[in-house]
């Protein structure tokens, strides 16, 4: 077994604290990654607090991992020692169901293995990236260009792919008008990607003071959702709306901003169900859809696009000893736009 150290919650709602544990030995198709940076995702907090159901404790969070290869199995072909690499929300799947065979491994119906709070094929719990090293099958490990700033790469593995995937699925690009609702960790990546893909981008936010930040990211327009006149001004405007807000909110005013045959895309996962007027959808043949993370091929496509267009997340780098404080700040929205842990501080 490979010794590892990290930060873990020993029980639900308990603060993270140092913990030593073991990773599995390298299999023939495994790589060992020295974790250099790990993004802090809101889902990490949801898992620790049990908001998304029962969790496996001790729990080491973290599924936005960037680092370098320090070991390879005997049959590994994709990587060599010294390569930069990244790991996202999944580390394995059944590989035989319809979703796995069609490039949608993230929706594996048989045996999905998540980076943490899951059970590996060896029957043991998986532990995430708030640690110094991880062992992953090469098929769920991704190449990272040396052109990119590595700390900013980490959030691409969740916030990045979560917004990239629907933009690619719906072929958003030149000639399209897109609105991004919310300018947080997900929203700012949605803006960066949509602008790079050639769309005309509007940010819709409850916070007037975010206009300068939105324009700095490349957004062409900014609308304050609490301003009735501004909301009226965007009636019947957008081909697509990408909703990145994780808090409960009413989407009916935003549906009015869609053009005929427009599409409303949910990636924010607010906890309470939406209450939607049937007329808001029927009038204009509007569609409401959702999107989760992407499969391995899509993640690598995104990372390659980022290398070509010099796109990384905007981050605040923190010491791992400050992770519990970071969770409190994250709950208050006090981060611009994503926390990333410098694992050298472990």
Long-range contacts (C-beta under 8 A, 24 or more apart in sequence): 1-25, 2-26, 2-32, 2-133, 2-135, 4-127, 4-131, 4-132, 4-133, 4-134, 5-131, 5-132, 5-346, 6-60, 6-127, 6-130, 6-131, 6-132, 6-346, 7-60, 7-130, 7-131, 7-320, 7-323, 7-346, 8-58, 8-59, 8-60, 8-127, 8-130, 9-48, 9-57, 9-58, 9-59, 9-61, 10-57, 10-58, 11-57, 12-48, 12-49, 12-50, 12-55, 12-57, 13-48, 13-49, 13-50, 14-48, 15-324, 16-48, 16-61, 16-130, 16-323, 16-324, 19-58, 19-60, 21-58, 21-60, 21-127, 21-131, 23-127, 23-133, 23-134, 23-135, 24-120, 24-122, 24-124, 24-135, 25-135, 26-71, 26-72, 26-73, 26-135, 27-73, 27-137, 28-73, 28-74, 28-75, 28-76, 29-73, 29-75, 29-76, 29-137, 29-138, 29-139, 30-72, 30-73, 30-76, 30-135, 30-136, 30-137, 30-138, 31-69, 31-71, 31-72, 31-73, 31-76, 31-79, 31-85, 31-135, 31-136, 31-137, 31-138, 31-141, 32-69, 32-70, 32-71, 32-72, 32-133, 32-134, 32-135, 33-65, 33-67, 33-68, 33-69, 33-70, 33-85, 33-87, 33-133, 33-134, 33-135, 33-136, 33-141, 34-67, 34-68, 34-69, 34-70, 34-132, 34-133, 35-65, 35-66, 35-67, 35-129, 35-131, 35-132, 35-133, 35-134, 35-343, 36-66, 36-67, 36-68, 36-150, 36-342, 36-343, 36-344, 37-65, 37-66, 37-67, 37-150, 37-151, 37-153, 37-154, 37-317, 37-340, 37-341, 37-342, 37-343, 38-62, 38-64, 38-65, 38-66, 38-128, 38-129, 38-130, 38-154, 38-340, 38-341, 38-343, 39-64, 39-65, 39-154, 39-155, 39-157, 39-158, 39-159, 39-313, 39-315, 39-338, 39-339, 39-340, 39-341, 40-64, 40-318, 40-323, 40-326, 40-327, 40-330, 40-338, 40-339, 40-340, 40-341, 41-155, 41-158, 41-159, 41-185, 42-185, 42-246, 42-330, 43-158, 44-128, 44-130, 44-327, 45-327, 45-330, 45-331, 47-116, 47-117, 51-271, 55-117, 56-117, 56-118, 56-119, 56-125, 59-116, 59-117, 59-127, 60-116, 60-127, 60-128, 60-129, 60-130, 60-131, 61-116, 61-117, 61-128, 61-129, 61-130, 62-115, 62-116, 62-128, 62-129, 62-130, 62-131, 62-341, 63-87, 63-88, 63-89, 63-114, 63-115, 63-116, 63-128, 63-129, 63-157, 63-158, 64-88, 64-129, 64-154, 64-155, 64-156, 64-157, 64-158, 64-159, 64-340, 65-115, 65-128, 65-129, 65-134, 65-154, 65-157, 66-144, 66-150, 66-151, 66-153, 66-154, 66-157, 67-343, 69-141, 70-133, 71-135, 72-138, 73-138, 76-138, 77-138, 78-138, 78-139, 78-141, 78-143, 79-138, 79-141, 79-143, 83-143, 84-143, 84-144, 84-145, 84-146, 84-150, 85-141, 85-142, 85-143, 85-144, 86-141, 86-142, 86-143, 86-144, 86-153, 86-154, 86-156, 86-157, 86-303, 87-115, 87-129, 87-134, 87-136, 87-140, 87-141, 87-142, 87-157, 88-115, 88-140, 88-142, 88-157, 88-158, 88-161, 88-293, 88-299, 89-114, 89-115, 89-157, 89-158, 89-293, 90-114, 90-115, 90-140, 90-293, 91-115, 91-118, 91-120, 91-126, 91-136, 91-137, 91-140, 92-120, 92-121, 92-137, 92-140, 103-295, 103-297, 103-298, 104-295, 105-295, 105-296, 106-292, 106-293, 106-294, 106-295, 107-292, 130-320, 130-323, 130-341, 131-343, 131-346, 132-343, 132-346, 139-296, 140-296, 142-296, 142-299, 142-300, 142-303, 143-300, 143-303, 144-303, 145-303, 145-304, 145-306, 145-307, 147-307, 147-310, 148-306, 148-307, 148-310, 148-312, 149-312, 151-315, 151-317, 151-340, 151-342, 152-312, 152-313, 152-314, 152-315, 152-340, 153-303, 153-306, 153-312, 153-313, 154-313, 154-315, 154-340, 155-185, 155-189, 155-313, 155-315, 155-338, 155-340, 156-189, 156-302, 156-303, 156-306, 156-312, 156-313, 157-299, 158-293, 159-185, 159-186, 159-189, 159-313, 159-338, 160-189, 160-193, 160-302, 160-306, 160-313, 161-293, 161-294, 161-298, 161-299, 161-302, 162-186, 162-189, 162-267, 162-291, 162-292, 162-293, 162-294, 163-187, 163-189, 163-190, 163-193, 163-242, 163-244, 163-267, 164-189, 164-193, 164-294, 164-298, 164-302, 164-305, 165-291, 165-292, 165-293, 165-294, 165-298, 166-242, 166-265, 166-267, 166-289, 166-291, 167-193, 167-194, 167-197, 167-242, 168-298, 168-301, 169-291, 170-240, 170-263, 170-265, 172-197, 172-199, 172-239, 172-240, 173-197, 173-198, 173-199, 174-198, 174-199, 176-200, 176-239, 176-240, 177-202, 177-237, 177-238, 177-239, 177-240, 177-259, 178-202, 178-238, 178-239, 178-240, 178-241, 178-242, 179-203, 179-204, 179-223, 179-234, 179-237, 179-238, 179-240, 179-241, 179-242, 179-254, 179-257, 180-204, 180-219, 180-241, 180-242, 180-244, 181-205, 181-225, 181-241, 181-242, 181-243, 181-244, 181-245, 181-254, 181-268, 182-243, 182-244, 182-245, 182-268, 183-207, 183-210, 183-213, 183-214, 183-217, 183-337, 184-244, 184-245, 184-246, 184-333, 184-337, 185-313, 185-335, 185-337, 185-338, 186-244, 186-267, 186-268, 187-242, 187-244, 187-245, 187-337, 188-213, 188-217, 188-313, 188-314, 188-337, 189-313, 190-242, 190-244, 190-267, 191-217, 191-218, 191-219, 192-217, 192-218, 192-311, 193-305, 193-311, 194-242, 195-219, 195-220, 196-305, 196-309, 196-311, 202-234, 202-237, 202-238, 204-234, 204-241, 204-254, 204-257, 213-336, 217-314, 225-253, 225-254, 231-256, 231-257, 236-260, 236-284, 238-262, 239-263, 240-264, 240-265, 241-265, 242-267, 243-267, 243-268, 244-268, 245-270, 246-270, 248-272, 250-274, 250-275, 251-276, 252-276, 252-277, 252-280, 255-280, 255-281, 255-286, 255-288, 256-280, 258-284, 258-286, 259-284, 260-284, 260-285, 260-286, 261-285, 261-286, 261-287, 262-286, 262-287, 263-287, 263-288, 263-289, 264-288, 264-289, 265-289, 265-290, 265-291, 266-290, 266-291, 267-291, 267-292, 313-337, 313-338, 313-340, 314-338, 315-339, 315-340, 316-340, 317-341, 317-342, 318-342, 319-345, 320-345, 320-346, 321-345
